[in-house]
Amino acid sequence: MKSYSIVYQCGLANVFRLDSAESRTRVLQGSYTECEAFSRGLVEAGATIHVAHCDRAGDIAEVPWIGGAGDLWTAEKHPPRK
């Protein structure tokens, strides 16, 4: 079973495939709505989805993430249920 993370980032979101403990591959970057819908599809296909945030500019592929959707623009965030 594959694992993925939806990571909220300063007004946009990313979906990463978690290949291993040290390896992440971005599969989508876009609006919250787009990434949330994609993540719901992954859940339906049997994947595990983790929710995180990293409220900094730039490429977040190699920096630490914080668990949960975060506090910025919370009314706009609707992460998929695991």
C-alpha positions in Angstrom: 0.0 0.0 0.0 1.4 3.4 -0.9 1.5 6.4 1.4 1.1 10.0 0.4 1.1 13.4 2.1 -1.0 16.4 1.3 1.1 19.4 2.5 -0.5 22.8 2.8 1.9 25.7 1.9 1.1 29.4 2.1 -2.1 29.4 -0.1 -1.4 26.3 -2.2 -1.0 22.6 -1.6 1.2 19.8 -2.6 0.8 16.0 -2.8 3.9 13.9 -2.2 4.3 10.2 -2.6 6.3 8.9 0.4 8.7 6.4 -1.3 10.6 5.8 2.0 11.5 7.5 5.2 14.0 9.7 3.4 12.4 9.9 -0.1 9.5 12.1 -1.2 8.3 12.6 -4.7 5.9 15.5 -5.6 3.0 14.3 -7.7 0.9 17.4 -7.7 1.1 21.1 -6.7 -2.0 23.3 -7.0 -4.9 24.8 -5.2 -6.2 23.4 -2.0 -9.3 22.1 -3.7 -7.4 20.4 -6.5 -5.0 18.7 -4.2 -7.7 17.7 -1.7 -9.8 16.1 -4.5 -6.7 14.2 -5.8 -6.0 13.0 -2.2 -9.6 11.8 -1.8 -9.1 9.8 -5.0 -6.0 8.2 -3.5 -7.9 7.3 -0.4 -10.6 5.6 -2.5 -7.8 3.7 -4.3 -6.5 2.4 -0.9 -3.6 4.7 -0.3 -2.8 6.2 3.1 -2.9 10.0 3.3 -1.0 12.0 5.9 -1.9 15.7 6.4 0.8 18.3 7.1 1.7 21.9 6.5 4.9 23.9 5.8 4.2 27.6 5.8 7.3 28.8 4.0 8.0 30.0 0.5 10.0 27.9 -2.1 10.4 24.2 -2.6 9.4 22.3 0.5 10.4 18.9 -0.8 13.5 18.7 1.4 12.4 20.6 4.5 10.6 19.4 7.6 6.8 19.5 7.7 4.5 19.9 10.7 1.6 17.4 11.2 -1.9 18.7 10.6 -3.4 21.3 8.3 -2.0 24.3 10.1 -3.7 27.6 11.1 -3.4 29.7 8.0 -6.6 30.0 6.0 -8.2 27.2 7.9 -11.7 27.9 6.6 -10.4 27.1 3.1 -8.8 23.7 4.0 -10.8 20.5 3.8 -8.3 17.7 4.0 -9.4 14.2 3.1 -10.3 11.8 5.9 -7.9 8.9 6.3 
